[in-house]
Every structure is written in structure tokens, then in C-alpha cells.
Amino acid sequence: MTLKPGYFRDCYAASADPWGLAERWYEARKYALTLALLPRERCGAAFEPGCSIGVLTAALAPRCDTLLACDAVPDAVAAARARAAGRPGVRVEQRVIPAEWPPGSFDLIVLSELLYYFDGADLGEVLALGTGSLCPGGQLLAVHWRHLAPDHPRSGDEVHEELAAHPGLTRLARYQDPDFTAEVYARADGDSRSVAQAGGIV
């Protein structure tokens, strides 16, 4: 089953940074590789659901004209807002995904360490919403831990198998090591020529 917001509220009640996002070398290395995988130097409008305390949000901000980040937990939202304070174009909101997916279209959607928290029905809805929200030529970036976690409804590898099989997405770039997989996708009916010209790794 999809993990509910109460699970995450308990995590933040126990620690202000439950997963060590601001401290662990794994996270710093992963964020650097994640950003390096994006073929374009800048994008227009970006969306980052499940932003947690905003470490990746702050790193993404200079690459985006506007960035909407969200999390379901008030403590995480407050921390992300503080970390992103003063960065132009960044907005952090409390939203529960997929029920409160924002309207509009995005040039970049970032799904980092998020999709393995959803069961089959909700995962399908998130992927449908994400695909449908991409602008023509837009990109979806997905990054997930590969090791088994007892609280996750599915593994990171299973998530990326679902992404690869999704009929609405075409993979543009991929990085994988024993710890995580990072992939960039475009809408299958979109124009990816500009991505290839920008140096996408296929």
C-alpha cells in the first residue's frame, strides 16, 4: 500500500533530517550526478514533489526559471522554505501527491527518492500525471535508491522498470551504480531533438 503522510510525520518528529540529506556523502554525490545528468543548462518551469527539507531544491533552483517544490509534512515544508529563502522563482508548498498534483505544465519534473513509496494504483496515477504535465520537449528526472527497504512498497529497481515500460515516456539518459539509478525521460510524443543536441546521454 502507498505510505501515508502519518508515516513521514513520525519520521520528522524523530529527526529534523531523517535520511541525512544534508550530511551524507551518498546524498551529496547523488545530487551532483543527478544535476549533471540534465542535458540543458536551464529549464523554464520545474516541479519537485516530495522535496523533504529542500537540499535538492536549493541545488535545482539556479537551473530553473521557476521551481515549485512540495512535501506532505509541515516540518519538511518549513525546512525547505528556509533553505530556499532568497532564491528567486522558488515556491515551496504543502501538498499530498497524487491527490494534490498541481495544475499547469512543466519543463522539468524531478522525482527523487519518491516513487517507491506508492503502490501500483497510486504509482500509475503519479506517472500519468507526470507524463501529462510535461511540456513538449520537457524532461522527467527520476532517481532512486536500489537497496531493499522494508518500509517501501516496492524497490527502486522496480520503479525504474515501471518507468522504462511506460508508453508515454522515452528514456534520454541513464546512470546506475550499486546504490542508485538516475534516469531522464521525455514525453514519448514530444520533440527530443533539442535534448540530443544539448548532449543527452542515451
C-alpha positions in Angstrom: 0.0 0.0 0.0 1.0 3.6 -0.5 2.7 5.1 2.6 0.5 7.8 4.2 1.6 11.2 5.4 1.5 10.0 9.0 4.5 7.7 8.4 6.5 10.7 7.2 5.3 12.9 10.1 6.6 10.3 12.5 10.0 10.3 10.7 10.3 14.1 11.0 9.2 14.0 14.6 12.1 11.7 15.4 14.7 13.7 13.4 14.8 17.1 11.5 16.7 15.3 8.7 15.5 11.6 8.9 17.5 10.5 5.9 20.7 12.6 6.4 20.0 14.5 3.2 22.2 17.5 4.3 25.0 15.4 5.7 25.6 12.0 4.0 28.2 11.7 1.2 25.8 9.4 -0.6 23.4 12.3 -0.9 25.9 14.9 -1.9 27.3 12.6 -4.6 23.9 11.6 -5.8 22.7 15.2 -6.1 25.9 16.1 -8.1 25.4 13.3 -10.5 21.6 14.0 -10.7 22.2 17.6 -11.8 25.0 16.6 -14.2 22.6 14.2 -16.0 20.3 17.1 -17.0 21.2 17.9 -20.6 20.1 21.5 -20.5 21.8 24.2 -18.5 18.5 25.8 -17.6 14.8 25.0 -17.8 11.7 27.1 -17.6 9.1 25.8 -15.0 10.1 22.8 -12.8 8.2 20.8 -10.2 9.8 18.7 -7.4 7.3 16.7 -5.4 8.5 15.1 -2.2 11.2 17.7 -1.7 11.8 16.9 2.0 14.0 19.5 3.7 14.9 21.1 0.3 18.5 20.1 -0.2 17.9 19.2 -3.8 15.5 22.1 -4.2 18.3 24.6 -3.4 20.6 22.9 -5.8 18.0 22.8 -8.6 17.0 26.5 -8.2 19.8 28.0 -10.2 18.9 25.8 -13.1 15.2 26.8 -13.3 13.3 30.0 -14.1 10.6 28.9 -11.6 10.6 25.9 -9.3 7.6 24.6 -7.4 8.6 22.1 -4.6 6.2 20.4 -2.3 6.1 17.9 0.6 3.2 16.4 2.6 4.8 17.1 6.0 4.6 20.6 7.5 8.0 20.3 9.2 9.7 19.4 5.9 8.0 22.3 4.1 9.2 24.8 6.7 12.7 23.5 6.5 12.7 23.6 2.7 11.3 27.1 2.7 14.1 28.2 5.0 16.7 26.6 2.8 15.3 28.1 -0.4 14.7 31.6 1.1 16.1 34.3 -1.1 16.3 32.1 -4.2 14.2 33.8 -7.0 11.4 31.8 -8.5 11.2 29.1 -5.9 7.9 28.3 -4.2 7.5 25.5 -1.5 4.0 24.2 -0.7 2.4 21.5 1.4 0.8 19.0 -1.0 -0.1 15.3 -0.8 0.7 13.6 -4.1 -1.0 12.4 -6.3 -4.3 13.8 -4.9 -2.9 17.4 -4.9 -0.9 17.4 -8.1 -0.6 21.0 -9.2 -2.3 22.3 -12.4 -0.3 23.5 -15.4 2.7 22.2 -17.4 6.3 21.9 -16.5 9.6 21.8 -18.5 11.2 19.6 -15.8 9.6 17.2 -13.2 12.0 15.8 -10.6 11.0 12.5 -8.8 13.9 11.9 -6.4 13.6 9.1 -3.9 9.8 9.3 -4.1 8.2 6.7 -6.4 8.9 3.6 -4.3 6.5 4.9 -1.6 3.5 4.3 -3.9 1.5 1.2 -4.6 0.5 0.1 -8.0 -2.6 2.3 -8.5 -1.0 5.4 -7.0 2.2 4.9 -8.8 0.3 4.6 -12.1 -1.5 7.8 -11.3 1.7 9.7 -10.5 3.3 8.6 -13.7 0.2 9.5 -15.7 0.1 13.0 -14.0 3.8 13.5 -14.5 3.7 12.5 -18.2 0.6 14.6 -18.8 2.2 17.6 -17.1 5.3 17.7 -19.3 5.6 20.5 -21.8 6.6 19.4 -25.4 10.3 18.7 -25.1 10.1 18.6 -21.3 12.0 16.2 -19.2 11.2 13.9 -16.2 14.1 13.1 -14.0 13.8 10.0 -11.7 16.4 9.0 -9.1 16.0 6.1 -6.6 18.0 4.1 -4.0 18.5 0.5 -5.2 18.8 -1.4 -2.0 15.8 -3.1 -0.3 14.0 -1.1 2.4 11.3 -2.9 4.5 9.0 0.2 4.6 9.0 0.7 0.8 6.1 -0.8 -1.1 8.5 -1.5 -4.0 12.2 -1.3 -4.7 14.0 1.4 -6.7 14.8 -1.1 -9.4 11.0 -2.0 -9.7 10.2 1.7 -10.0 12.7 2.2 -12.9 11.3 -0.9 -14.6 7.9 0.7 -14.5 9.3 3.9 -15.9 11.1 2.1 -18.8 7.8 0.3 -19.7 5.6 3.4 -19.5 4.2 4.0 -23.0 4.1 7.8 -22.5 7.9 8.1 -21.8 11.1 7.8 -23.8 14.4 7.5 -22.0 17.0 10.0 -22.9 19.8 9.4 -20.3 20.7 6.8 -17.6 23.2 6.4 -14.8 23.3 3.4 -12.5 25.7 2.2 -9.8 25.2 -0.3 -6.9 23.5 2.3 -4.8 21.1 4.2 -7.1 19.6 4.7 -10.6 19.1 8.1 -12.2 17.3 8.5 -15.5 16.0 11.3 -17.7 12.8 10.8 -19.7 10.9 12.8 -22.3 7.3 12.5 -23.3 7.1 9.9 -26.0 5.2 12.2 -28.3 7.5 15.1 -27.6 10.3 16.6 -29.6 13.6 15.4 -28.1 15.9 16.7 -30.8 16.9 19.7 -28.7 17.9 17.4 -25.9 20.1 15.3 -28.1 21.7 18.4 -29.5 22.3 19.6 -25.9 24.3 16.5 -25.2 21.9 14.0 -23.7 23.5 10.6 -22.8 21.3 7.9 -24.3 
